[in-house]
Amino acid sequence: MSNDKIIRCITSDGAVVISAAETSNIVFKASKIHRTSPVATAALGRLLTACSIMGAQLKQKDASITLRVNGDNSDTGAVIAVSDSRGNVRGYVQNPGCPTEYYENGKLNVGKAVGKTGVLNVMRDYGSGEPYIGMVPLVSGEIAEDITSYYATSEQIPTVCALGVLLEKENHEVLLSGGFLLQLLPGADESTITQIEKNIEKLEPVTTMLAKGLSIKDICDIALEGFEVEVLDEMPIDYICACSREKVERAFMMMSDEDIIASAEEKGHAEASCHFCNKIYRFNKEELEKLIEEKHKNNKNEES
């Protein structure tokens, strides 16, 4: 069971809101599922953290948010994360074993791997009606700066985003991961902005603070020093995949009869694997023929 959690706080005057998450277990789990290289772990971990925080801001119960980073000439290929409205998240990297490069200071060069130019797509699906889709150019490929740019450009919300993934030096296991998203609301005046800027300057990297034993509430308190703070909510989060055999069956039933049968011709069975958890679903020829029958029955029922 994951010990990861997310906390959301607001200043009592309603001028500033912050969401902070620890995602160490989520990112560890993702790195094991996808066997990611160090830089792919960092890129996916940062995006999973951001997506979880943004997902937990959704008010509708059945809503979800998808973040997709498509960098130009990218080593990672597309990096994708999906969160529900509880902050539970899943994701994958197109090229999980991509090569890892480092900056001179020894930090992972995530921007180089992801691509410093390209696009960040944000899709909010509220469970009914058309989803809302926003798209902004990447500013660095380092993820946090790109999320900040998205809010400034697409939603006109002044935002500070910090994300971090700390790996063990020798075996590259995930040690710590987390992040926060701080936003100024319409009630923020000049003195509020000045105080927040001072506070942000005092903050160390997220993983440094976590390594020192600070909780995500402690991080929120430092970011909102000088303000009276109310905790809006705190909830556990985890890496949870939403795939199921039923969903795969529905996908098969959208194919033509010929394609359904053809998918089993070579091996005598058809296979479908989930991008998010790598689970493989297998269907023998008889099961596929039953799906075809069911598809025709459903079509007849719809016609009548």
C-alpha positions in Angstrom: 0.0 0.0 0.0 1.3 3.4 -0.9 2.1 6.0 1.8 1.9 8.8 -0.7 -0.5 11.7 -0.1 -1.6 15.1 -1.3 -2.5 18.1 0.9 -4.3 21.3 -0.2 -4.1 24.5 1.8 -5.4 28.0 1.3 -4.7 31.3 3.0 -7.6 32.4 5.2 -8.1 35.5 3.1 -8.5 33.3 0.0 -5.6 34.9 -1.9 -3.3 31.9 -2.3 -3.8 28.2 -2.6 -1.1 25.5 -2.6 -1.3 21.7 -3.3 1.7 19.6 -2.3 2.2 15.9 -2.8 4.7 13.2 -1.9 4.8 10.6 -4.7 7.9 8.5 -3.8 6.0 5.2 -3.9 4.1 6.1 -7.0 7.2 6.9 -8.9 9.1 3.8 -7.5 6.1 1.6 -8.7 6.1 3.3 -12.2 9.9 2.8 -12.6 9.5 -0.9 -11.8 6.5 -1.4 -14.1 8.1 0.3 -17.1 11.8 -0.5 -16.3 12.7 3.1 -17.0 16.2 4.5 -17.4 17.2 7.2 -14.8 16.3 10.1 -16.9 13.0 8.5 -18.0 12.2 7.8 -14.4 12.7 11.5 -13.5 10.7 12.8 -16.5 7.8 10.4 -15.8 8.0 10.9 -12.1 7.7 14.7 -12.4 4.8 14.4 -14.8 3.0 11.9 -12.6 3.4 14.2 -9.6 2.1 17.3 -11.5 -0.8 15.3 -12.9 -1.8 13.9 -9.5 -1.8 17.5 -8.0 -3.9 18.8 -11.0 -6.3 15.8 -10.8 -7.0 16.4 -7.1 -8.2 19.9 -8.1 -11.0 18.6 -10.2 -14.3 19.0 -8.5 -16.4 16.4 -10.4 -16.2 12.8 -9.0 -15.8 11.1 -12.4 -13.4 13.7 -13.9 -9.9 12.9 -15.1 -7.0 14.8 -16.4 -4.4 13.7 -19.0 -1.0 15.4 -19.4 1.0 14.6 -22.5 4.4 16.0 -23.3 5.6 15.7 -26.9 9.1 17.0 -27.3 10.8 17.6 -30.6 13.7 15.2 -31.3 12.9 13.6 -27.9 14.9 10.7 -26.5 12.0 9.7 -24.2 9.3 10.0 -26.9 5.9 11.1 -25.6 5.5 11.1 -21.8 1.9 10.6 -20.6 0.2 10.8 -17.2 -3.5 10.4 -16.3 -5.1 11.2 -12.9 -8.5 10.9 -11.5 -10.2 13.5 -9.2 -8.7 11.8 -6.1 -5.2 12.2 -7.3 -4.6 8.6 -8.2 -2.4 8.4 -11.2 -0.9 6.3 -13.9 1.5 6.9 -16.8 4.1 5.8 -19.2 7.1 6.8 -21.4 7.2 5.9 -25.0 10.9 5.0 -24.9 11.4 3.9 -21.3 15.0 2.8 -21.8 16.2 6.0 -23.4 19.8 7.1 -22.8 20.6 9.3 -19.7 22.7 12.4 -19.8 23.7 14.7 -16.9 24.3 18.4 -16.3 27.8 19.4 -15.2 26.5 19.6 -11.6 25.5 15.9 -11.8 21.8 16.4 -12.0 19.8 14.5 -14.6 19.3 16.5 -17.9 15.5 15.9 -18.2 15.1 18.8 -20.7 17.5 17.2 -23.1 15.8 13.8 -22.9 12.2 15.2 -23.1 13.0 17.8 -25.7 13.3 21.6 -25.0 10.8 22.4 -27.7 7.5 20.7 -28.5 4.1 20.8 -26.8 2.4 20.1 -23.5 -1.2 18.9 -24.0 -3.7 19.1 -21.0 -7.0 17.4 -21.4 -9.6 17.6 -18.7 -12.5 15.1 -19.1 -15.4 15.9 -16.7 -17.2 12.6 -17.4 -19.9 14.2 -19.5 -19.8 16.6 -22.5 -16.8 17.5 -24.5 -13.4 17.4 -22.7 -11.5 20.6 -22.3 -8.2 20.6 -24.2 -5.4 23.1 -23.7 -2.0 23.1 -25.5 1.1 25.2 -24.9 4.6 25.1 -26.3 7.3 23.6 -24.1 9.6 26.2 -22.5 12.3 23.8 -21.2 11.2 20.2 -21.2 12.0 20.1 -17.4 8.2 19.7 -16.7 7.8 22.1 -13.8 8.5 25.2 -15.9 6.2 23.8 -18.6 3.3 23.4 -16.1 3.9 26.9 -14.8 3.8 28.2 -18.4 0.6 26.3 -19.1 -1.2 28.0 -16.2 0.1 31.4 -17.1 -0.7 31.1 -20.8 -3.8 28.9 -21.0 -5.6 29.8 -17.8 -4.0 33.2 -16.8 -3.3 32.0 -13.3 0.0 33.1 -11.8 1.6 29.8 -10.7 4.7 28.4 -9.1 5.3 24.7 -9.8 8.2 22.7 -8.3 8.7 19.0 -9.0 11.6 16.7 -8.0 12.6 13.0 -8.2 15.7 11.8 -6.3 17.4 8.6 -7.4 20.0 6.5 -5.5 23.4 7.1 -7.2 24.5 3.5 -7.7 21.4 1.5 -8.7 19.2 4.5 -9.7 16.3 3.3 -7.4 13.7 6.0 -6.6 14.4 7.4 -3.1 12.1 10.4 -3.0 9.6 12.2 -5.2 7.2 15.1 -4.7 6.1 18.5 -5.8 3.9 21.5 -5.2 1.7 23.8 -7.2 1.1 27.3 -5.7 -1.4 29.7 -7.3 -2.4 33.3 -6.7 -6.2 33.8 -6.7 -8.0 37.0 -7.7 -7.8 38.3 -4.1 -4.0 38.5 -4.1 -2.7 42.1 -3.7 0.8 43.5 -4.0 1.8 42.8 -0.4 0.7 39.2 -0.8 2.7 38.8 -4.0 5.8 40.3 -2.3 5.5 37.9 0.7 5.0 34.9 -1.5 8.1 35.8 -3.6 10.2 36.0 -0.4 8.9 32.7 0.8 9.6 31.0 -2.6 13.2 32.2 -2.4 13.6 30.4 0.9 12.4 27.1 -0.4 15.0 24.4 -1.2 14.4 21.7 -3.9 11.4 19.5 -3.0 13.4 16.3 -2.6 16.0 18.2 -0.4 13.2 19.2 1.9 11.7 15.7 2.0 15.2 14.2 2.6 15.5 16.6 5.6 12.4 15.0 7.1 10.0 17.9 6.2 6.4 16.8 5.6 4.4 18.1 2.7 2.4 20.2 5.3 5.8 21.7 6.4 6.5 22.6 2.8 3.1 24.3 2.5 3.8 26.2 5.7 7.2 27.6 4.5 5.6 28.6 1.1 2.8 30.4 3.0 4.8 31.9 5.9 3.3 35.1 7.1 -0.3 34.0 6.3 -3.0 32.3 8.3 -3.4 28.9 6.7 -6.4 26.5 6.4 -6.0 22.9 5.3 -8.7 22.2 2.7 -8.1 18.4 2.5 -5.5 15.7 2.7 -5.9 12.4 1.0 -3.9 9.2 0.1 -2.8 8.8 -3.5 -1.4 5.8 -5.4 -0.4 4.5 -8.8 -3.6 2.9 -10.0 -4.4 1.5 -13.4 -7.9 1.6 -14.7 -7.6 -1.2 -17.3 -9.8 -4.3 -17.3 -10.7 -7.3 -19.4 -14.1 -5.7 -20.1 -12.5 -2.5 -21.5 -10.3 -4.6 -23.8 -13.4 -6.6 -24.9 -15.2 -3.3 -25.8 -12.1 -2.2 -27.8 -12.2 -5.5 -29.8 -15.9 -5.1 -30.4 -15.2 -1.8 -32.2 -13.1 -3.6 -34.8 -14.5 -5.4 -37.9 -15.3 -9.1 -37.6 -12.4 -9.9 -40.0 -9.9 -7.9 -37.9 -11.0 -9.5 -34.7 -10.5 -13.0 -36.1 -7.3 -12.0 -38.0 -5.8 -10.9 -34.7 -5.8 -14.5 -33.5 -4.7 -16.2 -36.8 -1.0 -16.4 -36.2 -0.8 -17.6 -32.6 -4.2 -19.1 -32.2 -5.0 -16.3 -29.7 -5.1 -12.5 -29.6 -3.2 -10.4 -27.1 -3.7 -6.8 -25.9 -1.4 -5.1 -23.4 -2.0 -2.1 -21.2 0.4 0.9 -21.8 0.0 1.9 -18.1 0.6 -1.3 -16.2 1.9 -3.7 -18.9 -0.7 -6.3 -18.0 -1.4 -8.7 -21.0 -5.0 -9.8 -21.8 -5.2 -12.9 -23.9 -8.3 -14.1 -25.9 -8.5 -17.5 -27.6 -10.4 -17.9 -30.9 -13.6 -19.2 -29.3 -13.7 -16.1 -27.0 -13.2 -13.8 -29.9 -16.0 -15.5 -31.8 -18.3 -15.0 -28.8 -17.4 -11.3 -28.8 -18.4 -11.1 -32.5 -21.7 -12.8 -31.7 -22.3 -10.3 -28.8 -21.4 -7.4 -31.0 -24.0 -8.4 -33.6 -26.6 -9.0 -30.9 -25.9 -5.5 -29.5 -26.1 -3.9 -32.9 -29.5 -5.6 -33.5 -30.8 -4.4 -30.2 -29.8 -0.8 -31.1 -31.5 -1.0 -34.5 -34.8 -2.3 -33.0 
